[in-house]
Amino acid sequence: MLILAAILAIFVYGMIAAMLGTILPDLSARFHLTPSQLGQIAFTQALGLIVASIGVGPLIDNEGKKIGLVLGLALITLALFLLPQSKGFGSITVYLFLLGLGGGMIVTAAHALVSDISQDRRATTLNLVNLFFGLGGLATPFLSANLLRHNSTRLCYTVAVLAGITLAIHILTPMPPPNGERSFVFSQVGPVLGKPVLFLLALFLFLYVACEVGVWNWLVQHLIAQGIPESRALNILSLGFALGLLIGRVAVSPILISVPPPLVTLAAAIMMTVTTYLMLKTSNANVAGILVFLAGISMAPVFPTTLAMVGDAFPRMTGTAMGVVITLGWCGLAVSSRIIGAIGGGDPKRLQKALLLIPSASAIMVVVAVAIRPMLAAH
């Protein structure tokens, strides 16, 4: 039941991770939003993720994972029911902030729960559970393009109902109380924050989130600007990127049994650099679909495997350490959204230039991954 609860939470987060990028074309058309305003909306969601991740780590270390999961799912459900009632730019930013708060809570709590359940094969288990992130990310644009006719209102209500059902399941699922050995102790914050490996892992996730969420939020807009129809662009995001994440996590899980996580993340960063650069250089829908799929496979192991490395490096105060790393990861979303929106300006065709941020960040990830390996070997 604990694994099922974590799977459902991560599936819901996968759906909301793809939500903004899926509804951006509709929101932009309905409210005449500029790329700069869209960047500010994405920044606001990132701010919610950051605020939640800062506070939820100590909370779940002291009170248990259930409170973080229940609060997060409640906020997601509320935000998705309110979002279709938006009157303009201001209300959209408020509801996306709430969505970010809920997302930040369930990501940290669900990964900390899975990390505790399977300590012996933490990286493998986290990647397997995160298959359902890819499945959720696949479902949102697929439903929008093929069943809901790009109707953002119907999409929000559909995902809100699924989030509400997941919330009810979490309320009814017994979860273990906080372990005293892993609880938050203020006097131990210094030693946790004093380890350089924590901030290298955080920097690695910062760069990765800037890349992954950059694809989720902006790929459809970019493909439309290249002359690809909206339905086709949404299916490239769904059956290309999200499916690549899903299949990549299936493929990497057995590999992580014998290959060290730092080596896997290094290889992933190299592949990301190549595939994301190439996917931005084509206007052919078929070629773009293939390259986006390969980019998804490249990115697949990074987020869960990085969190597994955090769990390995910090067996005490795991939730707090994960909260720090995930919080700085969401800062990557905040920074990249503002940069992409600013460079994009009022011309959607300039997004191609702005999105070169993604392969650039991937290249820096390679350097950070090389620096992390010896530090983790010392733990």
C-alpha positions as CSV (number, residue, x, y, z in Angstrom):
1,M,0.0,0.0,0.0
2,L,2.9,2.4,0.7
3,I,4.4,1.8,-2.8
4,L,0.9,2.2,-4.3
5,A,0.4,5.5,-2.5
6,A,3.8,6.8,-3.6
7,I,3.1,5.6,-7.2
8,L,-0.2,7.5,-7.3
9,A,1.3,10.7,-5.9
10,I,4.1,10.6,-8.4
11,F,1.6,9.9,-11.3
12,V,-0.4,12.9,-10.2
13,Y,2.8,15.1,-10.1
14,G,3.7,13.8,-13.6
15,M,0.3,15.0,-14.8
16,I,0.7,18.5,-13.3
17,A,4.3,18.8,-14.5
18,A,3.0,18.5,-18.1
19,M,0.0,20.7,-17.3
20,L,1.4,24.2,-17.9
21,G,3.1,23.4,-21.2
22,T,-0.1,21.7,-22.3
23,I,-2.4,24.6,-21.5
24,L,-0.1,27.4,-22.5
25,P,-1.3,27.7,-26.1
26,D,-4.9,27.9,-24.9
27,L,-4.2,30.4,-22.1
28,S,-2.0,32.5,-24.5
29,A,-4.9,32.7,-27.0
30,R,-7.7,33.3,-24.5
31,F,-5.9,36.0,-22.5
32,H,-3.5,37.3,-25.1
33,L,-0.4,36.5,-23.0
34,T,3.1,37.3,-24.2
35,P,6.0,34.9,-23.9
36,S,7.3,37.2,-21.1
37,Q,4.1,36.8,-19.2
38,L,4.1,33.1,-19.7
39,G,7.6,33.0,-18.3
40,Q,6.4,34.9,-15.2
41,I,3.6,32.3,-14.8
42,A,6.1,29.5,-15.0
43,F,8.3,31.4,-12.5
44,T,5.4,31.7,-10.1
45,Q,4.8,27.9,-10.2
46,A,8.5,27.4,-9.5
47,L,8.3,29.8,-6.6
48,G,5.5,27.6,-5.1
49,L,7.7,24.5,-5.6
50,I,10.6,26.3,-3.9
51,V,8.6,27.5,-0.9
52,A,7.0,24.0,-0.4
53,S,10.3,22.2,-0.6
54,I,12.0,24.5,1.9
55,G,9.4,23.8,4.5
56,V,8.2,20.2,3.9
57,G,11.6,18.5,4.5
58,P,11.7,19.2,8.3
59,L,8.0,18.7,8.5
60,I,8.0,15.2,7.1
61,D,11.2,14.3,9.2
62,N,9.3,15.3,12.3
63,E,5.6,14.4,11.5
64,G,5.9,11.7,8.9
65,K,5.5,11.5,5.1
66,K,1.7,11.3,5.2
67,I,1.2,14.9,6.3
68,G,3.3,16.2,3.3
69,L,1.5,13.9,0.8
70,V,-2.0,14.8,2.1
71,L,-1.4,18.6,2.2
72,G,0.2,18.5,-1.2
73,L,-2.6,16.6,-2.9
74,A,-5.2,18.8,-1.2
75,L,-3.5,22.0,-2.6
76,I,-3.2,20.4,-6.1
77,T,-6.9,19.5,-6.2
78,L,-7.9,23.0,-5.0
79,A,-5.7,24.7,-7.6
80,L,-6.9,22.6,-10.5
81,F,-10.6,23.3,-9.6
82,L,-9.9,27.0,-9.4
83,L,-7.6,27.4,-12.5
84,P,-10.5,27.2,-15.1
85,Q,-12.2,30.1,-13.3
86,S,-9.2,32.4,-14.0
87,K,-10.1,35.9,-15.1
88,G,-6.6,36.8,-16.4
89,F,-2.9,36.9,-15.8
90,G,-3.2,37.8,-12.1
91,S,-5.5,34.9,-11.1
92,I,-3.6,32.4,-13.2
93,T,-0.4,33.2,-11.4
94,V,-2.1,32.7,-8.0
95,Y,-3.5,29.3,-8.9
96,L,-0.2,28.2,-10.5
97,F,1.5,29.2,-7.2
98,L,-0.9,26.9,-5.3
99,L,-0.2,24.2,-7.8
100,G,3.5,24.6,-7.3
101,L,3.1,24.5,-3.5
102,G,1.2,21.2,-3.7
103,G,3.7,19.7,-6.2
104,G,6.7,20.6,-4.1
105,M,5.2,18.9,-1.1
106,I,4.3,15.6,-2.8
107,V,7.6,15.3,-4.7
108,T,9.7,15.6,-1.6
109,A,7.4,13.4,0.6
110,A,6.8,10.7,-2.0
111,H,10.5,10.3,-2.8
112,A,11.5,10.3,0.9
113,L,8.9,7.6,1.5
114,V,10.2,5.4,-1.3
115,S,13.8,6.0,-0.2
116,D,13.0,4.7,3.2
117,I,11.0,1.7,2.0
118,S,13.9,0.3,-0.2
119,Q,17.2,1.3,1.2
120,D,19.2,-1.6,-0.3
121,R,18.3,-0.8,-3.9
122,R,17.3,2.8,-3.6
123,A,18.3,4.0,-7.1
124,T,16.6,1.1,-8.8
125,T,13.3,1.5,-6.8
126,L,13.2,5.2,-7.3
127,N,13.6,4.9,-11.0
128,L,10.9,2.2,-11.2
129,V,8.4,4.3,-9.2
130,N,9.2,7.3,-11.3
131,L,8.0,5.4,-14.3
132,F,4.6,6.7,-13.2
133,F,5.9,10.3,-13.4
134,G,6.5,9.6,-17.1
135,L,3.1,8.0,-17.4
136,G,1.4,11.0,-15.9
137,G,3.4,13.3,-18.1
138,L,2.4,11.3,-21.1
139,A,-1.3,11.3,-20.1
140,T,-1.8,15.1,-19.8
141,P,-0.9,16.2,-23.3
142,F,-2.3,13.0,-24.8
143,L,-5.7,13.5,-23.3
144,S,-5.7,17.2,-24.3
145,A,-4.7,16.5,-27.9
146,N,-6.8,13.4,-28.6
147,L,-9.8,13.3,-26.2
148,L,-10.4,16.8,-24.9
149,R,-9.8,18.9,-28.0
150,H,-7.3,21.2,-26.4
151,N,-9.9,22.3,-23.9
152,S,-7.9,23.4,-20.8
153,T,-11.0,23.7,-18.6
154,R,-11.9,20.0,-19.2
155,L,-8.3,19.0,-18.7
156,C,-8.0,20.8,-15.4
157,Y,-11.2,19.3,-14.0
158,T,-10.2,15.8,-15.2
159,V,-6.8,16.0,-13.4
160,A,-8.5,17.6,-10.4
161,V,-10.8,14.6,-10.0
162,L,-7.9,12.2,-10.3
163,A,-5.9,14.2,-7.7
164,G,-9.0,14.2,-5.4
165,I,-9.3,10.4,-5.6
166,T,-5.5,10.0,-4.9
167,L,-6.0,12.4,-1.9
168,A,-8.7,10.1,-0.5
169,I,-6.5,7.0,-0.9
170,H,-3.6,8.7,1.0
171,I,-5.9,9.8,3.8
172,L,-7.0,6.1,4.2
173,T,-3.6,4.6,3.8
174,P,-1.7,3.9,7.1
175,M,1.8,5.2,7.0
176,P,4.6,4.7,9.5
177,P,5.4,7.5,12.0
178,P,8.6,9.4,11.7
179,N,11.7,7.5,12.6
180,G,13.5,9.1,15.5
181,E,16.9,8.5,13.8
182,R,15.8,10.4,10.7
183,S,13.9,13.2,12.4
184,F,14.8,16.8,12.0
185,V,17.1,18.0,14.7
186,F,18.1,21.7,14.5
187,S,21.6,21.1,15.9
188,Q,22.3,18.7,13.0
189,V,21.4,21.1,10.3
190,G,25.0,22.5,10.3
191,P,26.7,19.2,9.6
192,V,24.2,18.4,6.8
193,L,24.6,21.8,5.2
194,G,28.3,21.7,5.7
195,K,28.9,18.8,3.3
196,P,30.0,20.1,-0.2
197,V,28.5,17.0,-1.8
198,L,25.0,18.2,-0.8
199,F,25.4,21.4,-2.8
200,L,27.0,19.7,-5.8
201,L,24.0,17.3,-5.9
202,A,21.8,20.4,-5.6
203,L,23.6,22.2,-8.4
204,F,23.3,19.0,-10.6
205,L,19.5,18.9,-9.9
206,F,19.2,22.7,-10.5
207,L,20.6,22.3,-14.0
208,Y,18.6,19.2,-14.7
209,V,15.3,20.7,-13.7
210,A,16.0,23.7,-15.8
211,C,16.3,21.3,-18.8
212,E,13.4,19.0,-18.1
213,V,10.9,21.6,-17.2
214,G,12.1,23.7,-20.0
215,V,11.0,20.9,-22.3
216,W,7.6,20.4,-20.5
217,N,6.7,24.1,-20.5
218,W,8.1,25.4,-23.8
219,L,8.4,22.5,-26.3
220,V,4.9,22.8,-27.6
221,Q,5.1,26.5,-28.1
222,H,8.5,26.1,-29.9
223,L,7.1,23.4,-32.2
224,I,4.1,25.4,-33.1
225,A,6.4,28.3,-34.0
226,Q,8.2,26.0,-36.3
227,G,5.0,25.4,-38.2
228,I,3.9,22.1,-36.6
229,P,0.2,21.9,-35.8
230,E,-0.8,22.1,-32.1
231,S,-2.2,18.5,-32.0
232,R,1.0,17.1,-33.5
233,A,3.1,19.2,-31.1
234,L,1.2,17.9,-28.1
235,N,1.6,14.3,-29.2
236,I,5.3,14.9,-29.7
237,L,5.5,16.0,-26.1
238,S,3.4,13.1,-24.9
239,L,4.4,10.2,-27.2
240,G,7.9,11.6,-27.6
241,F,9.3,13.2,-24.5
242,A,7.0,11.6,-21.8
243,L,7.2,8.2,-23.4
244,G,11.0,8.5,-23.6
245,L,11.1,9.3,-19.8
246,L,8.9,6.2,-19.1
247,I,10.9,3.8,-21.3
248,G,14.2,5.2,-20.2
249,R,13.4,4.5,-16.5
250,V,12.3,0.9,-17.4
251,A,15.6,0.4,-19.2
252,V,17.9,2.0,-16.5
253,S,16.4,0.2,-13.5
254,P,18.2,-3.1,-14.0
255,I,21.4,-1.2,-15.1
256,L,21.5,0.5,-11.7
257,I,21.8,-2.8,-10.0
258,S,25.4,-3.2,-11.3
259,V,26.4,0.2,-12.5
260,P,27.1,3.0,-9.9
261,P,24.5,5.8,-9.9
262,P,27.2,8.6,-10.5
263,L,28.3,6.9,-13.7
264,V,24.7,6.6,-14.9
265,T,24.0,10.2,-14.3
266,L,27.3,11.3,-16.1
267,A,26.3,9.3,-19.2
268,A,22.8,10.8,-19.1
269,A,24.2,14.3,-18.9
270,I,26.4,13.7,-22.0
271,M,23.4,12.2,-24.0
272,M,21.2,15.2,-22.9
273,T,23.7,17.7,-24.3
274,V,23.6,16.1,-27.7
275,T,19.9,15.2,-28.0
276,T,18.5,18.5,-26.7
277,Y,20.7,20.5,-29.0
278,L,19.7,18.5,-32.1
279,M,15.9,18.6,-31.3
280,L,16.0,22.4,-31.4
281,K,17.6,22.5,-34.8
282,T,14.9,20.8,-36.8
283,S,11.5,21.9,-38.1
284,N,10.5,18.5,-39.4
285,A,7.8,16.9,-37.2
286,N,9.0,13.3,-37.7
287,V,12.7,14.1,-36.9
288,A,11.6,16.3,-33.9
289,G,9.5,13.5,-32.5
290,I,12.5,11.0,-32.7
291,L,15.0,13.5,-31.2
292,V,12.5,14.5,-28.4
293,F,12.0,10.8,-27.6
294,L,15.8,10.3,-27.3
295,A,16.0,13.4,-25.1
296,G,13.4,11.9,-22.8
297,I,15.4,8.6,-22.6
298,S,18.5,10.6,-21.8
299,M,16.8,12.5,-19.0
300,A,15.0,9.5,-17.6
301,P,17.4,8.4,-14.9
302,V,18.6,11.8,-13.7
303,F,16.0,13.0,-11.2
304,P,15.3,9.8,-9.2
305,T,18.9,8.7,-9.4
306,T,20.1,12.0,-8.0
307,L,17.7,11.7,-5.1
308,A,18.9,8.2,-4.5
309,M,22.5,9.5,-4.3
310,V,21.2,12.1,-1.7
311,G,19.7,9.2,0.3
312,D,22.9,7.3,0.2
313,A,25.0,10.3,1.3
314,F,22.6,11.3,4.1
315,P,21.2,8.3,5.9
316,R,20.2,10.7,8.8
317,M,17.8,13.6,8.2
318,T,17.1,12.3,4.8
319,G,13.9,14.3,4.3
320,T,15.8,17.5,5.1
321,A,18.6,16.8,2.8
322,M,16.2,15.9,0.0
323,G,14.3,19.0,0.7
324,V,17.4,21.1,0.3
325,V,18.4,19.5,-3.0
326,I,14.9,19.5,-4.4
327,T,14.4,23.2,-3.4
328,L,17.5,24.2,-5.2
329,G,16.4,22.1,-8.1
330,W,13.2,24.1,-8.4
331,C,15.3,27.2,-8.5
332,G,16.5,25.9,-11.8
333,L,12.9,26.1,-13.0
334,A,12.5,29.6,-11.7
335,V,15.7,30.9,-13.3
336,S,15.2,29.1,-16.6
337,S,11.6,30.3,-16.9
338,R,12.5,33.9,-16.5
339,I,15.5,33.7,-18.9
340,I,13.5,31.8,-21.6
341,G,10.5,34.2,-21.3
342,A,12.8,37.3,-21.4
343,I,14.7,36.1,-24.5
344,G,11.5,34.9,-26.2
345,G,10.1,38.5,-25.8
346,G,7.0,39.1,-27.8
347,D,8.0,36.8,-30.7
348,P,7.4,33.0,-30.3
349,K,9.9,32.3,-33.0
350,R,12.7,33.6,-30.8
351,L,12.0,30.7,-28.4
352,Q,14.4,28.6,-30.4
353,K,17.3,30.9,-29.4
354,A,16.0,31.0,-25.8
355,L,15.7,27.2,-25.5
356,L,19.4,26.8,-26.3
357,L,19.6,27.3,-22.5
358,I,18.7,23.5,-22.3
359,P,21.7,22.0,-24.1
360,S,24.0,24.6,-22.4
361,A,22.8,23.6,-18.9
362,S,23.2,19.9,-19.9
363,A,26.8,20.5,-20.9
364,I,27.5,22.1,-17.4
365,M,25.9,19.0,-15.8
366,V,28.6,16.9,-17.4
367,V,31.3,18.9,-15.5
368,V,29.3,18.7,-12.2
369,A,28.8,15.0,-12.6
370,V,32.5,14.4,-12.9
371,A,33.1,16.4,-9.7
372,I,30.4,14.5,-7.8
373,R,31.8,11.0,-8.4
374,P,34.8,11.0,-6.1
375,M,32.9,12.8,-3.3
376,L,30.2,10.1,-3.3
377,A,32.8,7.3,-3.4
378,A,34.2,8.7,0.0
379,H,30.8,8.2,1.7
